[in-house]
Amino acid sequence: MSIVANRPVLVDAPQRDPAWWGRVFWMSVAAVLLWPLLVATEFRPGLLLQEDSLRTSARFLASFFPPALGLDFLSLVARETWRTVAMATAGITLALLLAVPLCLLSNRVLSLSMLSGRMAPAPFCLRLVLRWLLVLLRSVPELVWALVFIRVVGLGPTAGVLAIALTYGGMLGKVYSDILESSDPHASQTLMRNGSGRLQAFFYGLLPQSAAELTSYTVYRWECAVRSSVVLGFVGAGGLGQQLDNSMKMFNGGEVATILLVFMALVALADSLSGRLRQALG
């Protein structure tokens, strides 16, 4: 509707979305770019609907019923579930001990030389080296770290804890640094200009405005570590994953079904806990 000589004039709405052709064009471009990737990965979902595939899937799913509910087996699953949670929690704790110092040392906002407008060469080089260290830690999947540590310390949860600590230490350190650098630096820089140290500037200048976001991301990473610890069990790092691998190798569908149900309940519990903590943090 437009106004002409103080009188409203009705204008017909367009009969077609004006952005329609633009969306069609970009979706076509995306499809053209995606097609070589699907060819390279030999992605053929039609294989799932073939008669042999359907028969094998039906036989595999039928073996899940009834789930294994023996007292001895449930006791074993309970112990491995606790070990899985312990592995994830210990790994995240070690990751924090690694991530927090690397984050503070590589953070541009907490650099005293940046107060003059340009970072000095030595702090700049240190920050660059630490940034690349964080890249190295998080670029190697925890599964690969677990295989390395199994060679060093042998089978068991220790390898899983160390694998989670290194990979998640790199992830946490990088995201922590990004969160702090995106915060308002005025308070921390004012403190440092008035003679306070970098730790004081962090605790009283940066942390109060970033605490909720930092805690939320940490809880989310702990939730991811619970899932990762199950996967690490397939390579011998203990926990639910190793027991699931053993049951699958023995073709015991009932035990597999029970472990999967427990795993889903564990992930749901971790998700509920992290959601409540995020809600409490506001």
N, C-alpha and C positions, 0 to 999 in steps of 0.2 A: 504494500500500500504506500503510495506517495501523496504528497500534499501540493496542490496547485491552487493558487489564489485562496489560501486558507480553507480549501475544501478537500477532503480525502478522496483520492481516486484509487479504485481497486485495480490491481494489476494481477493478471492471471499467473498462478504459480507455474514453473516449468514442468512439462509433462515427463521429462526424463532427467535423471540425475546428471548434472553437468560434469561430474567427475567420473562418469561411467567409462568413457573411452580411455582415460588415463589409467584407471584400475585394470581394465582389460589388457592394455599395453604392458604394464609392469608385471602382471601375472603371467603373460605370455613370455616375457623376457626371463622371468624366474623359472618357468617350465623348461625353456630351452637350455638354460644354464644347469638345471638339475638333471636333465636327461643323461648327459655323459657320466655324471656321478653314479646314477642308478645302473648304467651299463657297466661301469668299472667295478662295482660291488656285486655284479651278477644278482641283482635284486629281482627275484621272481616269486611274488606272493602266490601265484597260481599253483605252485607246488604243494601248498598247504591243503588245497582242495582235491588233490588227486586221491584215488581210491586207496592206495597203499598208505599214504600219509594219514588219511582219516582213520584207517583201521589201526595203525600203530598208536595214534593219539588216543583213540577210544580204549585200547588195551592198557595204555599207560595210566589214563585217568581212572579206569575201573580198579586198578590195583591199589588206589588210595583208600578204598573203602573195604572194611571199616578202619578208621585210624587206630594206631597202636596205643592202648590205654593201660598197659601193664604197669604195676606199681614200680617195679625195678626200672623200667624204661623211663617212666615219668620222673623218677628220682634222678636218673642220669641227665635227662633234658633240663631239669631244674638247675643242676650243678653247672651245666654248660651254658645255660642262659645267664646265670650269675657271672660266669667267667667272661662271657661276651660283653656284658655291661661293664665289668671291671676293666677289661681290655680297652674299651672305648674311652672310659673315664680317665684311666691312667695315661693313655696316649694323648688325650686333649690336655691334661695337666702338664705333661712334658712339652707339648707343643706351645703352650702359653709361656713356659719358662724360656723357650727359644724365641718365640715371636715378639714378646714385649720388648726385650733389649734391642733386638734388631730393628723394630719399629721406631723406637725412640732415637736410636743412633742414626737412622737413615731419614729421619723426618726433617724436612726443610724448614718448617715453622719454628722448630726448637733450636735452630742454628743461630748462635750469637753473631756470627759474621754476617748473617742475612739482615741484621738490624741496620747495617749501613747501605743496604740495597743490593749487594752482590755477595754471594758466598765465596769465601776464601778458597784457594786451590786445594789445600789439604782436606778440609771438610767435604768439599765437592767430590774429590776422589774417593774418600771413605764412603760417602753416601752412595756413589756409583757402584763400588765393590759390593756393599751390603745389598743393594737392590738386585744385583746379578746373583748374589747368593740366594736371595728369596726366590728368584726366578728358577734357579737350579733345583731348589728343594721342592717347589710345587709342580715343576714340570715332569718329575719322575713319579709315576703313579705309585700309590702305596702298595699295590700288588707286587711291583718290581722290587721295591725296598724290602718287602717281606721275603721274597725269594733270596735276596742278598743276605739278609740277616739270618735266615734259616741255615745258610751255609756256615755262618760264623758262630751262632749260639745254639744251633740245632732246632728241632721241632718244638713247638710250644708257644704259649701266649707272649713270651718275651719278644719274639720276632715281630708279632703283630703290634705290640705296644710301640716298639721303636719305629716301625714303618708308619704308623699313624702319626707319631710325634714329628717325624721329619716332613712328611707331605703336608700335614695340617699346620705345622709350624710355618712353612712357607706361605700357605694360603692366608693364615691369620695375620702374619706380619705384613703382608702386602695390603690386605683390606684395612687393617688397623691404620696403617700409614696413610692410605687414601682418605679414610674417614677423618683423621686428624687434620690432614692438609686441606680438606674442604671446609673445615670449621672456621669460624671467625677468629683471626689471629690477633685481634686488637688487645684482648685482655692479657694473653701470654706475652706478647711483645712489650706491653707496658710494664709488666712485672720484670722482665729481663732488663729493660732500659733503666729500671730503678734499682738494679743490683741483685735481684733474686737469681737463683740458679735455674738450670733447665728443668730439673725435677720439680721444683716449686712451681715453675711456669706451667708444667704439664698438669700437676695435681690441682692447681687453683685456677688455671686459665683455660686449658683445653678439655680436661676430663669432665668437668661439670656439664658442659654443653654437648658432649659426645657419649656420655656414659650409657644412656639408654640404647643407642645404636650399636655401640661396641658389645654390650651385654647380649643384645638380641642376636647379633651375628655369631657370638661365641656359642650360645645355646643351640643355634641352628647347626653349627659345625659339630657340636657334640651329637646331635641327632643323626647327622650324616656319618659320624664315626661309628655309631652303633650298627648302621647298615654295612659300613666298610668292614667292620670286624667279622661279620658273618661271611663275607666274601673271602677274607683273608684265611678263614678256616679251611678253605678248599686247597690251599697250598701247604697246609700243615701248621697253621698258627693257632690251632685250638679253637675252643668255643663251639657255638652251634653249627658253624659252617663245616667244621671237620666232622662232626657227627652226622650232618646231612650228607656229606660226601661218602662217608662209610655206608650209610643206609642205601644210598643210590647205587653204590657198587655192589651191594648185596641184593639188589632188586627187591627191596622190602618197601613196597609202596605205602603200607600202613604207617611205618615209622617216618617216612618222608612226609606224609600228610600231617602227622602230629607236629613235627618240627616246623613245617611251614605255618601251621596255625599258631604255634607259639611265637614264631618270628613275626608274623603279622600283628599279633597282640603286643609284642614288644615295641615294634615300630609305632603302632597306634598310641601306646602309652608314652613313648618319647615325644611324639608329636603333640599329644595333649599337654604334657608337662611344659614343653617349650612354648606352646600357645598361651598357657596360663602365665608363664614368666613374662612373656612379651606384653600381655595385657596388664600385668601388675606394674611393669615399667612405664606403661603409658604410651 
